[in-house]
Structure formats: C-alpha cells, structure tokens
Amino acid sequence: MNLRPLKYLLILCTSMISPLLFASETAEQAPGTTAWVNACKDWDDWDKPGPPFKVYGNTYYVGTCGISALLITGEEGHVLIDGGTEAGASVIAENVRALGFRLRDIKVLLHSHEHFDHVAGLAELKKMSGARLFASADAAPVLASGVVSDKDPQANMHDAFPAVEVDAVLNLAEPVVLGDLRLQAYATPGHTYGALSWQWQSCEATSCVNLVYADSLSPVSRDDYRFSDHPEYVAAYRRGLATLSELDCQLVLAPHPSASKMRERLLSQGGLLDQAGCSNYASTVLDRLDARLEKERLSSD
Ligand SMILES: [Zn+2]
C-alpha cells in the first residue's frame, strides 16, 4: 500500500474540515525561550518536562528537555513531528495545550527515526488527537509492531515500544500537505533505515525562513555491527548527508536538541537562525562516519 498523503489530505481538508473551526486558534502568547534555557540543560533527561516555545512563525518546540517534538500550526489543522518516549507523550500534550492549541486540531503525525526515544509516544498522542500517522516505508513496520528492525545498526539495543497504527506510507516524491502547510521529507538513513529529515517554511510578518528538522545521523550501533559490511546502506547514508548539506535551510533543529546545539544557539545573540546550520550539521556527521569507517578498516587489518 502506498497511499498518497497529498491527495488524501486535500480530500480531508475540503470535505471534512471547516476552516472556521481553526480561525480562532492562535497561540495566545508564545512563551520566550528564556524559560526553556533556564529549565533545561544540554543532553538533558529524555522525559524531563521543559516549557514550550515559539521557534519561528507557526513552528513551536513542544518536546521535553532532552527530546524534540515540533508543532507546526495551520489554518486547517496542525502537524506534529515526533512523539518522544512513552512518558514524554504527556509532556508534549501538555506543552501543546500550554501554547493554547487543542490536541484534536493536530491532524497529522510524522516521525524522524524509528527508535523508541522519538516514536514511543506516538501511540498515545494518536489516541489523544485522532491524528493520522504517516511513516516512511522502512519505518512503517517498526512503528506498527513496536519492534526495531533486525537490519537496524542498533537492533536488539532497545526495548519494544507501544505499537501504533500507520495510516499511510509516505511517497517521498511528494510533500505532505495539510491546508496551508507543506512539509517535504528527505530520506536520511544512518541512525535507521527509515529515518527522515523534514523541510518546511514558516513566516513572521514579511520574512519567511526554511526550517529543517535534520535527523540524528551519528553512526551509532551495537558492538558487533560494522557499517562497512553494508556498502549500500553507507551509500544511502552519504546521499542523505549530501542532500541535507545542500538544502535551502536557515534554521536547523534535530531530534536531540543538543545535537543541533539548540540551547547554545538560544543563548547566543543570533538565536536559532543559521544559514550554515544544515551544511555544518551534515559535515560534522560525515566526519564521524568517515572516522567510524576508518576505525572499522583498521580493526579488520
Ligand atoms: Zn534518539
């Protein structure tokens, strides 16, 4: 089954949702980033509650201190990317409400990569919101079973998580469209086979920026896994990094906030905006991948 989310959503929007329903839905007052910086540390606990804040325009950080989740709000409903851990789901739900948005107005759930720290909360969030979940072809069976794939570099390292029904497999050639929202997925395998990075545009007054949610891409694995034994996977890994480094991107975020130096940037004068954010992120990962492959080569000599 390879349903087309674009078509589905267009039908959904025109036939079932009255735009009036959302007309009054705006964040009353998005809290500043100071509260988050004060509440959260670098590489903080995955389940630790942190206050939500506005990232840019209609994009809000609603994750915990240690795990990101992003709410992108629209006139005909909202999109939520990532659901945190099982315990993190309630933190995310509370953050969405604290911003003045309603959970039932979340119409689409998306994911970064299919490991429990980012997707275990999706089952609960789906139940609370009634949203439809779209997943990549490789992530879909993992989400639907709650069990990490055998081919995953981190297979057998993670506990199972609550299974969640996937409503459609994403066709990456098309954006996900919900009313005025339009999000483009890019395959960025590395952490997992089904890993996705996302790009969309958010605007404030007259200025619009392209945001990118770049997946965790560090070459992490169980002890006996060798990336060099999987040349096709490494080739796809490199393609994803090349794509990421060339994206039109003025603001990069990552599933682990500290991987994109989010706190550091919030504290800096320039804030989260960074023209070179995506290319720097990709080149840092590429260095780590090359170092990992070199280490594997040396250990096999
Ligand atoms: Zn993670």
Boltz pocket constraint, residues with backbone or C-beta under 6 A from the ligand:
constraints:
  - pocket:
      binder: B
      contacts: [[A, 115], [A, 117], [A, 118], [A, 216], [A, 255], [A, 256]]
      max_distance: 6.0
